[in-house]
């Protein structure tokens, strides 16, 4: 990098921190997300920063998001800004600042050249600063689609029978937003999304509303469903609500060809249907793949229980759980070998849904290639359990 480029990058970084100080001082900061982690701490992904009030004092809350957990640390505003200064451009190569006046994104290239861009604000309110405030919701509870789908009543109150579904929608969108902000499509205006097994369209409508109204993007969202009655209902509802780029088509993972898409969602993919979904996401060039696997039947008959595990896996329930863990571990490694950063985690507690595991994959940008390491780990797992093969591996070979 030339001297002029270094000076230009330093100027932009200083400009960013001046803006951050103004937002903090004027209480116009909605949130700041640090991404593209390149540090040495294992499994750290992003840090989300918000203003909070703790014991009457203005503070900053840092939520460190790891592969399988979140850790919250609180700082005074002064210490918080200095902490950000020590992280940005070093361990974290991107920052996305949301304020009431504008959204600002700061990124560092491979050569550490600083690029800053701004756009109109996506948020119109600052969350309450109480440390114990009610959880922030990802979509406006007054959104028309919530009433149309029977989630809220005439007064925009969530129906008691739909409390779990409302919880699931918000948790899903929170995960989706974090994935979006760390992906290569975070600054694009147009975005295409495919949701397989869309059912009544709860999440499909929510994703469209979130992208259009919360992120100010131009989304093309397609729900894919086999049942004709649900297709008619969802398409009719979308038209009535003026959601022109939201459509529902008949098909499933075996019959529907989405072409090129940027986000692939499949939250009801049973057994090897998850493998079909992941393969389709990879082959369609998806930047983000989100799957909720269930009914792991393929590998259990193949597993030859290692001598070291015979005492515990002699119980059928334990062998089933082991087969599930091994299946999803191999899927995650195959995704990493295909160029994705991958997480496997519980995305909503069991009290809200039985389908509570998610495989989340975001295509790597300038992160190191992990193909050789992932393929070596896949071989080691297969050899240890005597596994002949998994559907996703065969699909990717084809």
C-alpha positions in Angstrom: 0.0 0.0 0.0 1.4 3.4 -1.0 1.8 6.3 1.5 -1.1 8.1 -0.1 -3.3 5.0 0.4 -2.2 4.7 4.0 -3.0 8.4 4.7 -6.4 8.0 3.0 -7.2 5.0 5.1 -6.2 6.7 8.3 -8.4 9.7 7.3 -11.4 7.5 6.7 -10.9 5.6 10.0 -10.7 8.9 11.9 -13.8 10.1 10.1 -15.6 6.9 11.2 -14.7 7.4 14.8 -15.8 11.1 14.7 -19.2 9.9 13.5 -19.3 7.2 16.1 -18.6 9.8 18.9 -21.3 12.0 17.5 -23.9 9.2 17.4 -23.0 8.2 21.0 -23.2 11.8 22.2 -26.5 12.5 20.5 -28.0 9.1 21.4 -28.6 8.3 17.7 -26.6 5.1 17.7 -28.9 2.1 17.0 -26.1 -0.5 16.9 -22.6 -1.2 15.6 -21.6 -4.6 14.3 -17.9 -5.6 13.9 -17.4 -8.4 11.4 -14.9 -10.2 9.2 -12.9 -11.4 12.3 -9.3 -12.3 11.5 -8.0 -12.6 15.1 -6.7 -15.7 16.9 -9.6 -16.4 19.3 -11.3 -19.6 18.3 -14.8 -19.5 16.9 -15.4 -15.7 17.4 -17.5 -14.3 14.6 -18.9 -10.9 15.3 -19.4 -8.3 18.0 -22.7 -6.4 18.3 -22.5 -3.1 20.2 -25.4 -1.0 21.6 -25.8 1.8 24.1 -27.3 0.7 27.5 -27.9 2.3 30.9 -26.6 0.3 33.8 -27.2 1.6 37.3 -28.0 5.0 36.0 -24.8 5.3 33.9 -24.5 5.3 30.1 -22.6 2.3 29.0 -21.9 0.2 25.9 -22.9 -3.5 25.7 -20.7 -5.7 23.6 -22.2 -9.1 22.6 -19.4 -11.4 21.3 -21.0 -14.0 19.1 -19.1 -17.3 18.9 -19.8 -20.4 16.9 -21.9 -21.9 19.7 -22.5 -19.2 22.3 -22.8 -15.4 23.0 -20.8 -13.6 25.7 -21.8 -10.1 26.8 -19.3 -7.5 28.2 -20.2 -4.0 29.4 -18.0 -0.9 29.2 -18.3 2.8 30.0 -18.8 4.7 26.7 -15.3 6.0 26.8 -13.7 2.6 27.4 -16.1 1.1 24.8 -15.0 3.4 22.0 -11.3 2.8 22.9 -12.0 -1.0 22.8 -13.6 -0.6 19.3 -10.6 1.5 18.2 -8.3 -1.3 19.3 -10.3 -3.9 17.3 -11.3 -2.3 14.1 -8.8 -2.7 11.3 -6.8 -5.2 13.3 -8.8 -8.3 14.5 -12.0 -7.1 12.7 -11.9 -6.0 9.1 -15.4 -4.5 8.8 -17.8 -2.3 10.8 -21.5 -1.6 10.1 -22.9 1.4 12.0 -26.6 1.9 12.1 -27.8 5.4 13.3 -30.9 7.5 13.0 -29.3 9.7 10.3 -27.4 7.2 8.1 -25.9 3.7 7.9 -22.2 3.6 7.4 -20.1 0.6 6.4 -16.3 0.5 6.8 -14.2 -2.3 5.4 -10.5 -3.2 5.0 -9.3 -4.9 1.9 -6.6 -7.7 1.9 -4.0 -4.9 1.6 -5.6 -3.0 4.5 -7.0 -0.3 2.2 -9.9 1.3 4.0 -13.2 1.7 2.1 -16.1 3.6 3.6 -19.7 4.0 2.3 -22.9 5.4 3.6 -26.6 4.9 2.8 -30.0 6.1 4.1 -30.8 4.9 7.6 -32.6 1.5 8.0 -33.7 2.2 11.5 -36.1 5.0 12.7 -35.9 4.3 16.5 -33.1 3.7 19.0 -33.8 0.7 21.2 -34.6 1.4 24.9 -31.4 1.7 26.9 -32.5 -0.1 30.0 -30.2 -3.0 30.6 -33.2 -5.2 31.4 -35.4 -4.0 28.6 -37.8 -6.1 26.7 -36.1 -8.0 23.9 -35.9 -6.0 20.6 -38.1 -7.4 17.8 -36.8 -7.7 14.3 -40.1 -6.6 12.6 -42.8 -4.1 13.4 -45.6 -5.9 15.3 -48.1 -3.7 13.3 -46.9 -5.2 10.0 -50.0 -6.1 7.9 -48.7 -9.6 7.0 -48.8 -10.6 10.7 -52.5 -10.0 10.9 -53.1 -11.5 7.5 -51.4 -14.8 8.6 -53.2 -14.9 11.9 -50.3 -14.1 14.1 -51.7 -10.8 15.5 -55.3 -9.5 16.1 -57.0 -6.3 15.1 -55.1 -4.4 17.9 -51.7 -5.8 16.6 -51.3 -8.0 19.7 -49.8 -11.4 19.2 -52.4 -14.2 19.7 -51.6 -16.5 22.6 -51.7 -19.5 20.2 -49.0 -17.9 18.0 -46.6 -16.8 20.7 -44.1 -19.6 19.8 -44.3 -18.8 16.1 -43.7 -15.1 16.8 -40.6 -16.1 18.9 -39.3 -18.3 16.2 -39.7 -15.6 13.5 -37.8 -13.1 15.5 -35.0 -15.5 16.5 -34.7 -16.6 12.9 -34.5 -13.0 11.6 -31.8 -12.1 14.2 -29.7 -15.0 12.9 -30.4 -14.0 9.3 -29.4 -10.3 9.9 -26.1 -11.3 11.4 -25.4 -13.7 8.5 -26.4 -10.9 6.0 -24.1 -8.4 7.6 -21.0 -10.7 7.5 -21.7 -11.8 3.9 -20.6 -10.4 0.5 -24.2 -9.2 -0.2 -24.4 -6.9 2.8 -24.0 -3.8 0.6 -26.0 -4.9 -2.4 -29.4 -3.3 -3.1 -31.1 -6.3 -4.8 -31.2 -9.7 -3.2 -32.8 -13.1 -4.2 -34.1 -15.6 -1.6 -35.5 -19.1 -2.0 -37.4 -20.7 0.9 -38.1 -24.4 0.4 -41.0 -26.0 2.3 -42.5 -22.6 2.9 -45.8 -23.9 4.3 -48.1 -21.1 5.2 -45.3 -18.6 4.6 -44.7 -17.3 8.1 -40.9 -17.0 7.6 -41.1 -16.3 3.9 -43.3 -13.2 4.5 -41.2 -12.2 7.4 -37.9 -12.3 5.4 -39.5 -10.2 2.6 -40.8 -7.6 5.1 -37.5 -7.5 6.9 -35.4 -7.1 3.8 -37.7 -4.5 2.3 -38.7 -2.4 5.3 -35.9 -2.9 7.9 -32.9 -3.3 5.5 -34.2 -1.0 2.7 -33.3 -3.6 0.1 -35.0 -4.7 -3.1 -35.8 -8.4 -2.4 -37.1 -11.1 -4.8 -38.4 -13.8 -2.4 -39.8 -17.1 -3.6 -41.5 -19.7 -1.3 -41.5 -23.3 -2.7 -44.3 -25.6 -1.5 -46.1 -28.7 -2.7 -49.5 -28.1 -1.2 -51.8 -26.3 -3.7 -54.1 -24.8 -1.0 -51.2 -23.1 0.8 -49.8 -21.8 -2.5 -53.1 -20.2 -3.4 -53.5 -18.7 0.1 -49.9 -17.3 0.2 -50.0 -15.8 -3.3 -53.4 -14.3 -2.7 -52.2 -12.7 0.6 -49.0 -11.4 -1.0 -51.0 -9.7 -3.8 -53.5 -8.2 -1.4 -50.6 -6.7 0.6 -48.9 -5.3 -2.4 -45.8 -7.5 -2.0 -45.1 -7.6 -5.7 -41.8 -9.4 -5.5 -42.9 -12.1 -3.2 -44.2 -15.3 -4.9 -45.0 -18.9 -4.1 -44.3 -21.7 -6.5 -45.2 -25.4 -6.5 -42.3 -27.8 -6.1 -39.8 -29.4 -3.7 -36.1 -29.9 -3.4 -36.2 -32.7 -6.1 -38.3 -30.9 -8.7 -37.7 -27.1 -8.4 -34.7 -25.5 -10.0 -34.1 -22.0 -8.5 -31.3 -21.0 -10.9 -28.9 -18.6 -9.4 -29.9 -17.3 -5.9 -28.2 -15.5 -3.1 -29.9 -16.9 0.0 -31.2 -20.5 0.3 -33.4 -21.5 3.2 -34.7 -25.0 4.0 -36.1 -25.3 7.5 -38.1 -28.4 7.1 -35.8 -30.7 5.2 -36.2 -34.3 6.4 -33.3 -36.7 6.4 -31.4 -36.5 3.1 -33.5 -33.6 1.9 -31.1 -31.5 3.9 -28.3 -32.8 1.7 -30.3 -31.9 -1.4 -30.9 -28.4 0.0 -27.2 -27.8 0.8 -26.1 -29.1 -2.6 -28.6 -26.9 -4.4 -27.5 -23.9 -2.4 -23.8 -24.5 -3.2 -24.5 -25.1 -6.9 -26.8 -22.0 -7.2 -24.0 -19.8 -5.9 -25.8 -18.9 -2.6 -24.0 -16.5 -0.4 -26.0 -17.7 2.6 -27.4 -21.2 3.3 -29.7 -21.9 6.2 -31.0 -25.4 7.0 -32.8 -27.0 9.9 -32.1 -30.7 9.6 -34.2 -33.4 11.1 -34.9 -37.2 11.0 -31.2 -38.3 10.6 -31.7 -41.8 9.2 -28.9 -42.3 6.7 -25.8 -42.8 8.8 -27.1 -44.8 11.7 -27.2 -48.2 9.9 -23.6 -47.5 8.6 -22.0 -46.7 11.9 -19.6 -49.3 13.2 -19.4 -48.4 16.9 -15.7 -47.8 17.8 -14.4 -49.9 20.7 -13.9 -46.8 22.8 -17.6 -45.8 22.5 -19.3 -49.2 22.9 -20.1 -48.7 26.5 -22.2 -45.5 25.8 -23.5 -46.2 22.3 -25.0 -49.6 23.3 -28.1 -47.6 24.1 -30.2 -47.0 21.1 -31.1 -43.4 22.0 -27.4 -42.5 22.4 -26.5 -44.1 19.0 -29.3 -42.1 17.4 -27.9 -38.9 18.9 -24.4 -39.8 17.8 -25.6 -40.4 14.3 -27.3 -37.0 14.2 -24.1 -35.3 15.5 -21.9 -37.1 13.0 -24.2 -36.4 10.1 -24.4 -32.7 10.7 -20.7 -32.4 11.4 -19.9 -34.0 8.0 -22.4 -31.6 6.4 -20.7 -28.6 8.0 -17.2 -29.8 6.9 -18.4 -30.4 3.4 -19.7 -26.8 3.3 -16.4 -25.5 4.6 -14.6 -27.5 1.9 -16.9 -25.8 -0.6 -15.8 -22.3 0.5 -18.2 -21.4 3.4 -17.9 -20.4 7.0 -20.2 -22.8 8.8 -21.9 -22.9 12.2 -24.2 -25.6 13.7 -26.2 -24.5 16.7 -29.5 -24.5 18.5 -31.4 -21.6 17.0 -34.4 -21.7 19.3 -35.1 -23.5 22.5 -37.0 -26.8 22.5 -39.9 -25.3 24.4 -40.7 -23.4 21.2 -40.1 -26.0 18.5 -38.8 -29.5 18.1 -36.8 -28.5 15.0 -34.2 -26.5 16.9 -30.9 -27.2 15.2 -29.6 -25.0 12.4 -26.8 -25.3 9.9 -25.8 -21.8 8.9 -23.2 -21.3 6.1 -21.9 -17.9 4.8 -19.6 -17.9 1.7 -16.1 -16.8 2.6 -14.7 -13.6 1.1 -11.0 -13.1 1.8 -10.8 -15.7 4.6 -8.2 -18.5 4.3 -9.1 -21.6 2.2 -10.0 -24.5 4.5 -10.7 -27.1 1.9 -7.7 -29.4 2.6 -8.2 -29.2 6.3 -11.9 -29.9 6.0 -11.4 -32.9 3.7 -8.8 -34.4 6.0 -11.3 -34.1 9.0 -14.1 -35.7 6.9 -11.9 -38.7 6.1 -10.9 -39.0 9.8 -14.5 -39.1 10.9 -15.6 -41.5 8.3 -12.7 -43.9 9.1 -13.4 -43.7 12.8 -17.1 -44.7 12.5 -16.7 -46.9 9.4 -19.0 -44.7 7.3 -19.1 -45.5 3.6 -20.6 -42.2 2.5 -23.1 -39.5 3.0 -25.6 -38.2 0.3 -24.2 -34.6 0.3 -20.7 -35.9 -0.5 -21.9 -37.9 -3.5 -24.1 -35.0 -4.7 -21.1 -32.6 -4.6 -19.0 -35.1 -6.6 -21.6 -35.2 -9.3 
